[in-house]
Each structure stands twice: as C-alpha cells, then as structure tokens.
Amino acid sequence: MPVVLPNPLQGGALVRAALVMHEPPTGSSKVPGPECGRLTLHFNPEQLQISKQSNWVREPSKLAPEASSPEFCGSQPRTMNVEVFLDAGDGRGKVQEAVETLMGCCEPTRQSLSALRPCPPWVHLQWGRLRTFTGLVTSVGTNYTMFAPDGLPLRAQCGVAVEEMGGVIARQNPTSGGQGSAGMHWLAEGDSLASVAYRTYGDPTKWREIAQRNGIDDPARLRPGHRLVLPELVDDAVGGPV
C-alpha cells in the first residue's frame, strides 16, 4: 500500500495575519513596550520580501597595483516589504480606517510624545508559525482601487516597508581632541579608518574626513598605536553634529 504524505497546504485552521504595534521602550531597553494597536489584515499576504545587506569597504592606495581586500564594517538591518490588500466587503472592516492605522505607524505615539521621547510604534507581523522581526515602519504607500458612489474607499492595496530595530552605535566621548573634535582614537591591531569611521559615525565612508583631518595620504600604512583626531562632522540636512 503506498504511503500518503500529508499536504502542508491542506487542512488546519486558517490563521489571520496581523500587524501588531507596541509602545517604544523606555530608556535604553531593547524590549518593546505594551501593545498599543493591532491591525488584522483582511487577507493574508501572498508573499513577503525580506532582505539583508552587509557593509564592505575597500581603502584605495595610490601605491598599490591591485585593488585592496574588502573589509567587513558591519551588517545592515533586515528589511521587510509586504503588500496588504484591504476590502470592505463581507464585514471585514472599513478600508480608510485601516489605511489610517497603517499611516499612523510612521508617527510618534501619544505616550512617547508625553514622555518627550517621540518615537513611532515598534511593530511586528504576527502570523501563526511565521517568524519575523520587530522593527519600524519606514514607508506606507496606498493605492485605492474601488470606491462607493459617495466616494468612500472600498478597496485598497498598500505597500508597507519595515526596517529591523538594531543597537544604537555609541559615539566616542569627547576628550582633548580640540575644537570641532568628536574625540581621540588610538589604532589597535585590525583597525582601519573605515572601521573607526563606522564605530564613530555609523558610516564607514566617513574615513576620508578622518584621513583629511589627520593629514593621512595612505591609509594602508597606518600602524597600531597611531593616534587619530576624530573630527566632529556636521549633518548638512539639520545643521548639527552627526
């Protein structure tokens, strides 16, 4: 008698996916606060796109005949993109209210505003046995596809992008680096300008500013124990330090 294997696509109760929102944590905690909202999706997603990237930097040298070896400078947070289909039929709910709930994930919660620490809710996609991550909604795009005669939206398709929460990169404590300095750093074994820039500013490409401040023409010739003055960079978008 042939053995019949169970089909994982058949049987079992349907589990509805939901986007669960939590208050951001207080202080330096990485644990989300209490649940502050939930949107049960009208239809489960047909597909999820989850991506992750890493940072690699090559430091060019005028004297090197070949390209330098890349150096790993850290991982980027995971990102998730999901298409959400909303339909007001069969008592599933009001489409416009659901869209406003999604849009609200890009705005600070009332509790965080009251605490003078404005932050949007932390979210995660809850869907049965699927394991996702906790993150922040970075964008919501909505396309309304059907309306009632009075203009009330009846159907919509929303693209939601979520970025994984990660640890905060601590800046160097200012010391005697002088005016316009973010501190000092003594190179250790395995250090490079790119890795120092990543730890200090969260951006490995800022190694050029460090090299310019310290008069370094060839980063490949640096040795452990070399003292670096870390410049205090200005964010052109806000006019303040990075």
N, C-alpha and C positions, 0 to 999 in steps of 0.2 A: 504494500500500500504506500503510495507516495506521501511524503511529508509535506504538509501545507504550512508555510510560514506565515505568521501574522503580517498584515499590511499596516505599516505605521500610519498610512494616510486614511485608514478607515477605522471607524469605531471610536469610542471615547467621547467625553463631553467637550463641547466647544468652549474654549477659554477666550474671553474677550480681552483684547489688549487695552491698556490704559496708560496714559502719561500721568505720572504721579509727581506732584510738586511738594517740595519741602522748604521750610524756612531755612535761610542760610545759617551756618553755625555761628556761634558767638566766640569772640576771641580768636585764638589760633587753632581751634579744634578743626579737624577734617571730617567730623561726623555731622551729617545733615541734621537740621532741627526737626521739629514735629511737622507732620503733614499739614499743608495749608491749602491743598487743592487737588483735584483729580478730574481728568477728562477721559471717560470711557469712550474709545473710538467706535464710531458707528459700524465700521467694517475693519476687520483685521488687515494689516498691511500685506500686500502681495510680495514685497521684497524689502530688505534693509541693506543699505550700503554702509559698511564700517571700514574706515581707513586709518592707517597709522604711518607716520614717517619718522625718519631719524635725520639728525644733522651731521653732515660730514664737511670738513673744511680742508682745503689744500692751501698751504702757505707758499706763494711763489718766491723763487730766489733768482736773482739775476745771474748768479754764477753756476746754477745747476743746469746741466744739459738736458735733463729729463724732468718730467713732472714729478712733484713730490708726492709722497704717500698720503692718502687722506687720513685725517684724524677724526675719530668719533667725538662729538661735542654734546651729545645728549639726545634724548628722544622727544618727539613732538607728542602732544596729547592725541588720543584717539578721537575721531570724529564719526558721527552717525548721521546719515541722511535718510529720511523716511517720508514717503508720500501718504498723506492722510486724506481719505475720501469721506466726505460728510454728506448725509442725505436726510432730509426732514421727514421722509415717508415712514409709515408704519410706527409712528410714535417714537422714533429714535431720538428726537430732541430738536432743538432749534439750532439751525446752522449758524446763524450770525452770532449767537451767544457762544457757540463752540469756538468759532474763529477768534472772538474777542478773548476767550480764555487762553488760546494759544499765543495771541499777540501779547497778552499780559505777562507771559514768561520772559519777555525782553525788558520788563520794567521792574524797578525795585519793589519789594514787598512793603506793606504798611509797617510791619514790625521792624524791618531793617531801617526804614526812614525814621521811625520813632526813636530808635537807638542811635541815630546819627551815623549809621554804618550802611548806607544804601547799597543794596545788592539784589538782583533778581533771584527768584527761587531756584534752588537746585532741583534738578529733575532726573527721572529715570523712567525708561519704558518697562512696564510690568506686563509680562505676557507668559503666563504658565511657566514652562521649564526653560524658556529662553533667558540667557544671562547677558545682561547689558551692563553699562556703567553709569555712574552718577555724573552729571555734567550740567552745563549751562546752555540754554537755547541761544544760539548766535544769530539766527535769522528765521523768519516765517514769511513765506510767500503764498498768497491766496489767489486762486482763480475761481470766481463764481461762474457756474455753468448753467444754472437754471433759476428762474425767478417766478414768483406768483404774479398774477395780473396787477397787484398793487405794489410790485417791486420788492417784496420780501424774498430774500435768498432762500432757495430750496435745496440747492446742491452746491458743493464747493470741493475743490481739490487743493490741498495745502502741502507745500514742501517745507519740512521742518529740519533744521540743521542743529545738532547738539555737539558740543565740544566737551571732552572729558575734563573734570576738575583735576588739578595737579598741585604739587607742592609749590610754595612760594619761594622764589630764589632770593635769598638774603643778600643784601648789599654789604660791601665791606664797610666797617666802621671808620668814619673819618679820623685820621690821625694827623701827623705833622706833614701832610703832603703839600701844604701851601695853598694859596688862594686858587679856587677853581679845581680842587682835587677831591676825588672820591675816596682817597686813601692810598696806602702803600701796599706793595706785594713783593715778597722775596720768592723768586722762582725756585721750585722744588723739582726733583727728578720727575720727568714725564710731563712737566708743564710746557705749555706753548702760549703764545699771545692769544690764539683763538680760544683756548680753554679758559684762560684768565678772563677774557672778554665775556665769555658765556657765563661764568660764575658771577661776575661783577654786574653786568648789564642785562644778562639774559639774551644776548645776541652775539654769536661768535664773530660776525663780520665787523664788529667794532674794534678788532685787533689793529686796524690801520690807525685809528685815533691814538691807541696806546703807543704804537711804534712812533708816530709823529711827535707825541709829547716827550718821548724819551730819546729822540734822535737815533732810532734804530733803522739802519738801512737793510740789514739782512737778518730777519727773524730766525733763520735756521742756525745761526752762530751763537745764540744765547746759551748760557751755561747756568746750572743750578747755583743759587746764591745771588744771582743778579737782582738788584733792587729796581722795581718799577714804580713810577708815579702814575697812579690811575686818574686820568682826567675826569672831571665831572661834566658829563655830556648834557646838552640841552635838547629837550624834545621840541622841535620846531612847531609841532601841532598845538602844544599847550603853553610853550614859552617857559617851561620849567625843567628841572633836572630829570634825567632818565631814572 
